[in-house]
């Protein structure tokens, strides 16, 4: 039949065709798309005892329309990432009930009983003791299982070949790791940041360090990544009295440096802290980088004895984790910068009554993390940089 863009009225028959729903007299569908890239539909029975979500990748950026074409093959990357995570950390992602590669559509668990982490943080909620630790564990399990430590060489090479995503990687290479430091039509910022934006473009040291991060991103095929791990791609809540943390939207998934996923999450926690500081509402914001790193390192070390190649000894593990830490710090800085003077900004800052002071602090922090990442060797060193911003 070929690819077709699904509309709300198409969903009942589509689900029946795919074997996911039988009684079309007992089905309610509503579209809840709110991201930049895809369409999402929630499906439920009249009594609410049964529900599903359908997510379809469009052949363009949803918020721009056909003027910005984008291959829907990104849904293949998302499905592949979910498949890999389901083997090692199934409780950290939504349950996937089926993938339709022809229409680039996923049928998944309905997570409407949970809340997007960024939304809660912007409303003044705390992270709580579980969220960032669960994120650290998720990254450790996912990255270990899809690295040369956790996967036989032949399988790894097949995974790398299947996971090549030149179009989406090019977006990251440009939007995150070059455009904010150039004159580019995608960039925009508050006029109160004009001086810092100009200074960053003229900062030779900063540009060289970002070039190094960009080259690592392009060449370090360490593990399969989520590729866009931020507080807007995490849902939290509770079910039956237990905390629930779900990571979703891995459509930018590719094989790259482990520190990229951690760095993106850290950037978002640090920017959220700047929002809270501006509103005089700091709670547990300062703990999140440390909690996620401690959970990541602990879980990675627990997995280490299961490595498939014993030539990698314990001394090498220490070296590898130091490298992941340093990369994570640098990518955190790059993500902060691009979210303020690049293309896609964060509501953490843009919805402040006056976003400029917090944005200036965050930009200065981003630069420090990038250029000083080699000397910022632990959580306390990063915390000292944050404190030094005044």
C-alpha angles and dihedrals in degrees: 000000000000133000117325131177109243120228127196092261091053096058101081094053091040092055091048091050089052093048096247101112132026110176106065090177088067104050134104122190130191131171115234101173110154105148130089100251118033149033120246128192129189117212125193143165120246094256093045094237094119130041142159139181126225119201122187128187111225124216089244140032103286097221092050102037127208092336088078107045118199127178112249087216086097085084087065088058091049093050091047091051092050090049092054095044092048089064095058110016109020094158092061097065137045115271110259114216097184147336125222107200093185093061096026090235131144124203107206149160115296106242097179090120088066129069131231107254094227092053092053093046092049088053090055102262123144124239093238125214098292111045105076093036089055090050091052091050091048092054092046096050095042095046096043093049093051097041130087086264095061105027131055113253097249092050090047093053090049090050092050091050092049093046100054106130108175097167097051094039089053089056090056093043089054107031097039105024108036119005098069088060094050138059100267136158092231093062123093136157145164111288088238087071097052094111095050093045090053092045092052091051090052096043105108095186092050093049092050092052092048089050088056091051090047092052091049089050090052098046113024103092095181103141145336108282136201085230098202105045108163137134089271091061095053125081123195139184140108136279123192089350095305125112116252126202119180127182115206144167100052092164092129089058116144139141109276146117114330091221092066094072093045092045094054091051092047092050091056093048091050093049090047088054090054089053091050091047091052090052093043087240105119113153122151095340095114093059101057102086091050094045094051094045093047091050092046094049094043093050094044091052091048089054094045097087088060093059114136095223115053092192086085099081131193093267089057090051089058090051093047093050091049088054092049090050093051093047091048092054091050095047090048088058093047092050092051092052096047092048091059108034100017134071108289117043132198123249086216086079106020093060094054115111087241111014096181103084094047091043092052091051091048093049092051089049091050092054093049092051091051101045097035100039093116093057097040093083102164145017093270091057091054091046089052090055090051090050092049092061089079 
